[in-house]
């Protein structure tokens, strides 16, 4: 099982789900079974759960890395 960017997916990962480049869901990956990157597993959000396609998800550490590459990891001075 792998996320959109190729990172290995593991149950318990904190993830975000994308649709058209926008984050539509976030939470923890559960019930994913190796061998399938499509509609495999669930996202447990605070108070809810939904189906997760690994090819539509990224690990939160990778999202943080992307934000850092764009210089968006820190709050602007004076804010």
N, C-alpha and C positions, 0 to 999 in steps of 0.2 A: 504494500500500500504506500502510495506516495502522493504528496501534495502537488499543486500546480507547478511549483518551481523545482520539483524532483526530490525534495527532502522526504525522508522516510517518515511515514505516519505511525504514531503509536497511541494506543488508548491512554487517556489521561492528559494528552497534550492540550495546551490552551491554543485555540484556533480562532480564526475569523473566516467567514464564508463570504465569497464575492459573487456579484452578479453584475455584469457589464462594467467592471472596474470599481464598483461601489461595494462597501462592506454592508451586508444585509443581516448578518448574524454573528454572534461571538459566544464562546463558551468553551466547554471541554469535550474532547472526542471520547465517545464510549461505544461499546458493542461493535467495533470495526473488526472484520475478519480478513486476514491476509489473502492476497490474490485478486483483489478487486479495487479499482480506484473510483468506481461509479456507484453512487447511492449506497455506500457501504459504511454503516455506522450511524451514529446519532450525535447531534450537538446538544449538550445539556447546558442551557442558558440559565442564568439566575431566574428560577421560577418556571422554566419551560423546557421542552426538548423538541428537536426537529431532525429530519434526515440530513445526512452530510455526504456530499460527493467530494471525495478527496481532491479531484481535479478542479474543484471550485474553492479550495481552501488553502490557507497559508498558516504556518506556525507563527504565533505572536512574536517570537524572537526574530523571525525573518522580516516581519512588518516593522519592528523597531530598527532593524538594520537599514531598511529602505528609507525610513524617516531620517536616520542619521546621515545617510549618503546625500540627502537633499537638504541637510542642515536644519531639519525641523524637529530635532529631538529635544531642544531646549526652549523654554519660554523666552520670548523677546525681552530684552532689558527694559525696565521701567513699567512692566505690566504686572 
